[in-house]
Amino acid sequence: MIEWLVPISLFWIVAAIFFGGMYDAEEGSSGGRQFLGLLLIFAVYVGVFGVLRMALGDFMGPLGRFIIPTALPTMLLGRIGKIVFGMVGVKMHRVQFEADAH
């Protein structure tokens, strides 16, 4: 059970970075839809982690039981989020930061 603690904690940190700073909601950005989208993203993330853990865990040891199932959905969180937010009606776009030329 402790093996689920790190990926779940990592999700909230990475989701705050991605959806708090790197992406911005444009259309349909009501608080309820954003909250629903975030919960659905969490469900997809935990589901992908669980399936990968079951599929790779027996014959790959710690690499398949913990490292790959944690790393893969974490790296794909921005893409997963864009798809899931689109399904609930929130359009996300990537924020482009520009350097200040003084």
LUMLUMSE-77123 format. One record per residue: z, x, y of N, C-alpha, C in turn; residue number from 1. Coordinates in pm, whole numbers. Example, Ala and Ser with C-alpha at 12.3 -4.5 7.8 and 13.67 -1.06 7.14 Angstrom:
2
<site n_Z="780" n_X="1319" n_Y="-569" ca_Z="780" ca_X="1230" ca_Y="-450" c_Z="780" c_X="1320" c_Y="-330" resi="1"/>
<site n_Z="708" n_X="1285" n_Y="-225" ca_Z="714" ca_X="1367" ca_Y="-106" c_Z="787" c_X="1290" c_Y="3" resi="2"/>
***
This chain:
102
<site n_Z="0" n_X="81" n_Y="-120" ca_Z="0" ca_X="0" ca_Y="0" c_Z="0" c_X="86" c_Y="126" resi="1"/>
<site n_Z="60" n_X="202" n_Y="123" ca_Z="66" ca_X="289" ca_Y="240" c_Z="-74" c_X="339" c_Y="278" resi="2"/>
<site n_Z="-166" n_X="342" n_Y="181" ca_Z="-302" ca_X="388" ca_Y="209" c_Z="-376" c_X="294" c_Y="302" resi="3"/>
<site n_Z="-330" n_X="171" n_Y="317" ca_Z="-393" ca_X="75" ca_Y="408" c_Z="-341" c_X="91" c_Y="550" resi="4"/>
<site n_Z="-229" n_X="158" n_Y="568" ca_Z="-167" ca_X="171" ca_Y="701" c_Z="-253" c_X="254" c_Y="797" resi="5"/>
<site n_Z="-305" n_X="365" n_Y="751" ca_Z="-386" ca_X="452" ca_Y="837" c_Z="-515" c_X="384" c_Y="881" resi="6"/>
<site n_Z="-595" n_X="325" n_Y="791" ca_Z="-718" ca_X="260" ca_Y="838" c_Z="-692" c_X="143" c_Y="932" resi="7"/>
<site n_Z="-588" n_X="65" n_Y="905" ca_Z="-558" ca_X="-49" ca_Y="992" c_Z="-514" c_X="0" c_Y="1129" resi="8"/>
<site n_Z="-432" n_X="102" n_Y="1134" ca_Z="-390" ca_X="157" ca_Y="1263" c_Z="-507" c_X="222" c_Y="1336" resi="9"/>
<site n_Z="-591" n_X="290" n_Y="1262" ca_Z="-707" ca_X="355" ca_Y="1321" c_Z="-805" c_X="253" c_Y="1378" resi="10"/>
<site n_Z="-816" n_X="136" n_Y="1314" ca_Z="-904" ca_X="32" ca_Y="1366" c_Z="-868" c_X="-6" c_Y="1508" resi="11"/>
<site n_Z="-740" n_X="-32" n_Y="1533" ca_Z="-699" ca_X="-80" ca_Y="1666" c_Z="-719" c_X="27" c_Y="1772" resi="12"/>
<site n_Z="-700" n_X="153" n_Y="1738" ca_Z="-723" ca_X="261" ca_Y="1834" c_Z="-872" c_X="274" c_Y="1866" resi="13"/>
<site n_Z="-955" n_X="278" n_Y="1763" ca_Z="-1099" ca_X="294" ca_Y="1783" c_Z="-1159" c_X="170" c_Y="1848" resi="14"/>
<site n_Z="-1112" n_X="52" n_Y="1812" ca_Z="-1162" ca_X="-71" ca_Y="1874" c_Z="-1128" c_X="-74" c_Y="2023" resi="15"/>
<site n_Z="-1012" n_X="-25" n_Y="2060" ca_Z="-977" ca_X="-19" ca_Y="2202" c_Z="-1068" c_X="76" c_Y="2278" resi="16"/>
<site n_Z="-1105" n_X="186" n_Y="2215" ca_Z="-1196" ca_X="281" ca_Y="2280" c_Z="-1336" c_X="223" c_Y="2292" resi="17"/>
<site n_Z="-1388" n_X="169" n_Y="2181" ca_Z="-1523" ca_X="114" ca_Y="2182" c_Z="-1536" c_X="-6" c_Y="2275" resi="18"/>
<site n_Z="-1453" n_X="-107" n_Y="2252" ca_Z="-1471" ca_X="-234" ca_Y="2321" c_Z="-1394" c_X="-242" c_Y="2452" resi="19"/>
<site n_Z="-1313" n_X="-144" n_Y="2481" ca_Z="-1243" ca_X="-140" ca_Y="2608" c_Z="-1311" c_X="-52" c_Y="2710" resi="20"/>
<site n_Z="-1396" n_X="38" n_Y="2667" ca_Z="-1457" ca_X="130" ca_Y="2761" c_Z="-1604" c_X="156" c_Y="2739" resi="21"/>
<site n_Z="-1649" n_X="161" n_Y="2614" ca_Z="-1788" ca_X="196" ca_Y="2587" c_Z="-1882" c_X="76" c_Y="2590" resi="22"/>
<site n_Z="-1830" n_X="-42" n_Y="2563" ca_Z="-1911" ca_X="-164" ca_Y="2564" c_Z="-1853" c_X="-262" c_Y="2663" resi="23"/>
<site n_Z="-1939" n_X="-347" n_Y="2718" ca_Z="-1895" ca_X="-447" ca_Y="2814" c_Z="-1957" c_X="-580" c_Y="2775" resi="24"/>
<site n_Z="-1879" n_X="-688" n_Y="2787" ca_Z="-1928" ca_X="-821" ca_Y="2753" c_Z="-2006" c_X="-878" c_Y="2871" resi="25"/>
<site n_Z="-2123" n_X="-936" n_Y="2843" ca_Z="-2206" ca_X="-995" ca_Y="2947" c_Z="-2198" c_X="-1147" c_Y="2947" resi="26"/>
<site n_Z="-2255" n_X="-1208" n_Y="2844" ca_Z="-2265" ca_X="-1353" ca_Y="2838" c_Z="-2168" c_X="-1408" c_Y="2736" resi="27"/>
<site n_Z="-2119" n_X="-1529" n_Y="2760" ca_Z="-2030" ca_X="-1595" ca_Y="2666" c_Z="-1899" c_X="-1521" c_Y="2649" resi="28"/>
<site n_Z="-1853" n_X="-1459" n_Y="2757" ca_Z="-1739" ca_X="-1370" ca_Y="2744" c_Z="-1606" c_X="-1441" c_Y="2771" resi="29"/>
<site n_Z="-1589" n_X="-1559" n_Y="2714" ca_Z="-1459" ca_X="-1625" ca_Y="2727" c_Z="-1358" c_X="-1550" c_Y="2641" resi="30"/>
<site n_Z="-1233" n_X="-1563" n_Y="2678" ca_Z="-1128" ca_X="-1492" ca_Y="2606" c_Z="-1116" c_X="-1534" c_Y="2461" resi="31"/>
<site n_Z="-1137" n_X="-1662" n_Y="2434" ca_Z="-1128" ca_X="-1712" ca_Y="2298" c_Z="-1237" c_X="-1655" c_Y="2208" resi="32"/>
<site n_Z="-1358" n_X="-1647" n_Y="2259" ca_Z="-1468" ca_X="-1591" ca_Y="2180" c_Z="-1450" c_X="-1442" c_Y="2156" resi="33"/>
<site n_Z="-1401" n_X="-1371" n_Y="2256" ca_Z="-1377" ca_X="-1228" ca_Y="2238" c_Z="-1266" c_X="-1204" c_Y="2137" resi="34"/>
<site n_Z="-1161" n_X="-1284" n_Y="2141" ca_Z="-1051" ca_X="-1271" ca_Y="2046" c_Z="-1099" c_X="-1303" c_Y="1904" resi="35"/>
<site n_Z="-1177" n_X="-1411" n_Y="1890" ca_Z="-1231" ca_X="-1447" ca_Y="1760" c_Z="-1322" c_X="-1336" c_Y="1707" resi="36"/>
<site n_Z="-1406" n_X="-1281" n_Y="1795" ca_Z="-1493" ca_X="-1171" ca_Y="1755" c_Z="-1415" c_X="-1050" c_Y="1708" resi="37"/>
<site n_Z="-1308" n_X="-1017" n_Y="1779" ca_Z="-1226" ca_X="-902" ca_Y="1741" c_Z="-1159" c_X="-924" c_Y="1606" resi="38"/>
<site n_Z="-1111" n_X="-1046" n_Y="1581" ca_Z="-1050" ca_X="-1075" ca_Y="1450" c_Z="-1153" c_X="-1069" c_Y="1338" resi="39"/>
<site n_Z="-1274" n_X="-1117" n_Y="1365" ca_Z="-1379" ca_X="-1109" ca_Y="1263" c_Z="-1422" c_X="-965" c_Y="1237" resi="40"/>
<site n_Z="-1427" n_X="-884" n_Y="1342" ca_Z="-1458" ca_X="-742" ca_Y="1324" c_Z="-1351" c_X="-675" c_Y="1239" resi="41"/>
<site n_Z="-1226" n_X="-709" n_Y="1264" ca_Z="-1116" ca_X="-655" ca_Y="1185" c_Z="-1131" c_X="-695" c_Y="1038" resi="42"/>
<site n_Z="-1167" n_X="-821" n_Y="1013" ca_Z="-1185" ca_X="-868" ca_Y="875" c_Z="-1299" c_X="-793" c_Y="807" resi="43"/>
<site n_Z="-1410" n_X="-772" n_Y="877" ca_Z="-1523" ca_X="-698" ca_Y="820" c_Z="-1482" c_X="-553" c_Y="793" resi="44"/>
<site n_Z="-1411" n_X="-492" n_Y="887" ca_Z="-1366" ca_X="-354" ca_Y="872" c_Z="-1276" c_X="-338" c_Y="749" resi="45"/>
<site n_Z="-1178" n_X="-425" n_Y="736" ca_Z="-1087" ca_X="-417" ca_Y="621" c_Z="-1161" c_X="-449" c_Y="492" resi="46"/>
<site n_Z="-1255" n_X="-543" n_Y="497" ca_Z="-1335" ca_X="-575" ca_Y="379" c_Z="-1419" c_X="-458" c_Y="332" resi="47"/>
<site n_Z="-1487" n_X="-392" n_Y="425" ca_Z="-1568" ca_X="-275" ca_Y="390" c_Z="-1479" c_X="-165" c_Y="335" resi="48"/>
<site n_Z="-1363" n_X="-144" n_Y="397" ca_Z="-1269" ca_X="-43" ca_Y="347" c_Z="-1227" c_X="-75" c_Y="204" resi="49"/>
<site n_Z="-1191" n_X="-200" n_Y="178" ca_Z="-1146" ca_X="-239" ca_Y="44" c_Z="-1254" c_X="-225" c_Y="-61" resi="50"/>
<site n_Z="-1376" n_X="-267" n_Y="-28" ca_Z="-1485" ca_X="-258" ca_Y="-124" c_Z="-1519" c_X="-112" c_Y="-154" resi="51"/>
<site n_Z="-1527" n_X="-30" n_Y="-50" ca_Z="-1555" ca_X="113" ca_Y="-73" c_Z="-1443" c_X="180" c_Y="-152" resi="52"/>
<site n_Z="-1322" n_X="141" n_Y="-124" ca_Z="-1207" ca_X="199" ca_Y="-195" c_Z="-1211" c_X="164" c_Y="-343" resi="53"/>
<site n_Z="-1247" n_X="39" n_Y="-373" ca_Z="-1257" ca_X="-2" ca_Y="-514" c_Z="-1376" c_X="66" c_Y="-583" resi="54"/>
<site n_Z="-1489" n_X="77" n_Y="-511" ca_Z="-1610" ca_X="132" ca_Y="-571" c_Z="-1602" c_X="283" c_Y="-593" resi="55"/>
<site n_Z="-1541" n_X="355" n_Y="-499" ca_Z="-1542" ca_X="500" ca_Y="-505" c_Z="-1411" c_X="561" c_Y="-555" resi="56"/>
<site n_Z="-1305" n_X="484" n_Y="-560" ca_Z="-1173" ca_X="539" ca_Y="-585" c_Z="-1150" c_X="599" c_Y="-720" resi="57"/>
<site n_Z="-1206" n_X="543" n_Y="-823" ca_Z="-1173" ca_X="587" ca_Y="-958" c_Z="-1232" c_X="723" c_Y="-994" resi="58"/>
<site n_Z="-1353" n_X="748" n_Y="-954" ca_Z="-1416" ca_X="872" ca_Y="-999" c_Z="-1429" c_X="979" c_Y="-892" resi="59"/>
<site n_Z="-1387" n_X="953" n_Y="-769" ca_Z="-1396" ca_X="1055" ca_Y="-664" c_Z="-1260" c_X="1105" c_Y="-617" resi="60"/>
<site n_Z="-1153" n_X="1053" n_Y="-671" ca_Z="-1020" ca_X="1098" ca_Y="-633" c_Z="-984" c_X="1058" c_Y="-490" resi="61"/>
<site n_Z="-909" n_X="1145" n_Y="-420" ca_Z="-865" ca_X="1110" ca_Y="-284" c_Z="-981" c_X="1093" c_Y="-185" resi="62"/>
<site n_Z="-1091" n_X="1164" n_Y="-208" ca_Z="-1207" ca_X="1152" ca_Y="-121" c_Z="-1263" c_X="1010" c_Y="-125" resi="63"/>
<site n_Z="-1272" n_X="952" n_Y="-243" ca_Z="-1324" ca_X="817" ca_Y="-258" c_Z="-1222" c_X="709" c_Y="-238" resi="64"/>
<site n_Z="-1094" n_X="743" n_Y="-255" ca_Z="-989" ca_X="643" ca_Y="-241" c_Z="-946" c_X="626" c_Y="-96" resi="65"/>
<site n_Z="-965" n_X="729" n_Y="-14" ca_Z="-909" ca_X="721" ca_Y="121" c_Z="-1003" c_X="770" c_Y="230" resi="66"/>
<site n_Z="-1061" n_X="887" n_Y="216" ca_Z="-1134" ca_X="949" ca_Y="326" c_Z="-1266" c_X="878" c_Y="356" resi="67"/>
<site n_Z="-1352" n_X="862" n_Y="257" ca_Z="-1482" ca_X="797" ca_Y="280" c_Z="-1464" c_X="650" c_Y="319" resi="68"/>
<site n_Z="-1378" n_X="572" n_Y="249" ca_Z="-1360" ca_X="433" ca_Y="290" c_Z="-1301" c_X="416" c_Y="429" resi="69"/>
<site n_Z="-1230" n_X="514" n_Y="479" ca_Z="-1177" ca_X="506" ca_Y="615" c_Z="-1281" c_X="551" c_Y="717" resi="70"/>
<site n_Z="-1352" n_X="658" n_Y="688" ca_Z="-1445" ca_X="717" ca_Y="784" c_Z="-1570" c_X="632" c_Y="806" resi="71"/>
<site n_Z="-1627" n_X="577" n_Y="700" ca_Z="-1753" ca_X="505" ca_Y="713" c_Z="-1743" c_X="380" c_Y="802" resi="72"/>
<site n_Z="-1650" n_X="287" n_Y="778" ca_Z="-1643" ca_X="172" ca_Y="868" c_Z="-1597" c_X="209" c_Y="1009" resi="73"/>
<site n_Z="-1520" n_X="316" n_Y="1023" ca_Z="-1478" ca_X="359" ca_Y="1156" c_Z="-1597" c_X="410" c_Y="1236" resi="74"/>
<site n_Z="-1685" n_X="486" n_Y="1172" ca_Z="-1803" ca_X="537" ca_Y="1241" c_Z="-1901" c_X="425" c_Y="1276" resi="75"/>
<site n_Z="-1903" n_X="320" n_Y="1197" ca_Z="-1995" ca_X="208" ca_Y="1220" c_Z="-1934" c_X="95" c_Y="1302" resi="76"/>
<site n_Z="-1816" n_X="115" n_Y="1357" ca_Z="-1745" ca_X="7" ca_Y="1425" c_Z="-1822" c_X="-47" c_Y="1545" resi="77"/>
<site n_Z="-1889" n_X="37" n_Y="1620" ca_Z="-1967" ca_X="-10" ca_Y="1735" c_Z="-2081" c_X="-100" c_Y="1692" resi="78"/>
<site n_Z="-2151" n_X="-62" n_Y="1586" ca_Z="-2262" ca_X="-144" ca_Y="1535" c_Z="-2210" c_X="-275" c_Y="1475" resi="79"/>
<site n_Z="-2103" n_X="-266" n_Y="1396" ca_Z="-2044" ca_X="-386" ca_Y="1338" c_Z="-2000" c_X="-480" c_Y="1449" resi="80"/>
<site n_Z="-1937" n_X="-426" n_Y="1551" ca_Z="-1889" ca_X="-507" ca_Y="1662" c_Z="-2000" c_X="-576" c_Y="1738" resi="81"/>
<site n_Z="-2109" n_X="-506" n_Y="1760" ca_Z="-2221" ca_X="-565" ca_Y="1831" c_Z="-2280" c_X="-683" c_Y="1753" resi="82"/>
<site n_Z="-2291" n_X="-669" n_Y="1622" ca_Z="-2343" ca_X="-776" ca_Y="1537" c_Z="-2248" c_X="-895" c_Y="1533" resi="83"/>
<site n_Z="-2120" n_X="-867" n_Y="1510" ca_Z="-2022" ca_X="-976" ca_Y="1497" c_Z="-2002" c_X="-1047" c_Y="1631" resi="84"/>
<site n_Z="-1994" n_X="-972" n_Y="1740" ca_Z="-1982" ca_X="-1037" ca_Y="1870" c_Z="-2105" c_X="-1123" c_Y="1898" resi="85"/>
<site n_Z="-2221" n_X="-1078" n_Y="1857" ca_Z="-2342" ca_X="-1159" ca_Y="1872" c_Z="-2335" c_X="-1288" c_Y="1793" resi="86"/>
<site n_Z="-2273" n_X="-1284" n_Y="1676" ca_Z="-2260" ca_X="-1404" ca_Y="1593" c_Z="-2169" c_X="-1508" c_Y="1657" resi="87"/>
<site n_Z="-2069" n_X="-1465" n_Y="1733" ca_Z="-1979" ca_X="-1561" ca_Y="1798" c_Z="-2025" c_X="-1596" c_Y="1939" resi="88"/>
<site n_Z="-2136" n_X="-1539" n_Y="1983" ca_Z="-2195" ca_X="-1576" ca_Y="2111" c_Z="-2159" c_X="-1488" c_Y="2229" resi="89"/>
<site n_Z="-2107" n_X="-1370" n_Y="2204" ca_Z="-2075" ca_X="-1276" ca_Y="2311" c_Z="-2178" c_X="-1165" c_Y="2309" resi="90"/>
<site n_Z="-2250" n_X="-1147" n_Y="2418" ca_Z="-2351" ca_X="-1042" ca_Y="2425" c_Z="-2286" c_X="-915" c_Y="2481" resi="91"/>
<site n_Z="-2296" n_X="-808" n_Y="2404" ca_Z="-2237" ca_X="-680" ca_Y="2443" c_Z="-2348" c_X="-583" c_Y="2483" resi="92"/>
<site n_Z="-2319" n_X="-500" n_Y="2581" ca_Z="-2412" ca_X="-393" ca_Y="2616" c_Z="-2332" c_X="-265" c_Y="2638" resi="93"/>
<site n_Z="-2397" n_X="-154" n_Y="2612" ca_Z="-2334" ca_X="-23" ca_Y="2624" c_Z="-2323" c_X="14" c_Y="2771" resi="94"/>
<site n_Z="-2209" n_X="60" n_Y="2814" ca_Z="-2186" ca_X="100" ca_Y="2952" c_Z="-2241" c_X="241" c_Y="2971" resi="95"/>
<site n_Z="-2319" n_X="260" n_Y="3077" ca_Z="-2374" ca_X="391" ca_Y="3110" c_Z="-2293" c_X="448" c_Y="3226" resi="96"/>
<site n_Z="-2228" n_X="559" n_Y="3201" ca_Z="-2151" ca_X="624" ca_Y="3305" c_Z="-2237" c_X="727" c_Y="3375" resi="97"/>
<site n_Z="-2222" n_X="736" n_Y="3505" ca_Z="-2299" ca_X="832" ca_Y="3584" c_Z="-2204" c_X="927" c_Y="3654" resi="98"/>
<site n_Z="-2247" n_X="1051" n_Y="3668" ca_Z="-2165" ca_X="1149" ca_Y="3739" c_Z="-2174" c_X="1121" c_Y="3890" resi="99"/>
<site n_Z="-2065" n_X="1145" n_Y="3956" ca_Z="-2058" ca_X="1124" ca_Y="4100" c_Z="-2109" c_X="1250" c_Y="4169" resi="100"/>
<site n_Z="-2218" n_X="1238" n_Y="4244" ca_Z="-2280" ca_X="1354" ca_Y="4309" c_Z="-2229" c_X="1366" c_Y="4453" resi="101"/>
<site n_Z="-2125" n_X="1444" n_Y="4471" ca_Z="-2071" ca_X="1466" ca_Y="4607" c_Z="-2103" c_X="1606" c_Y="4651" resi="102"/>
***
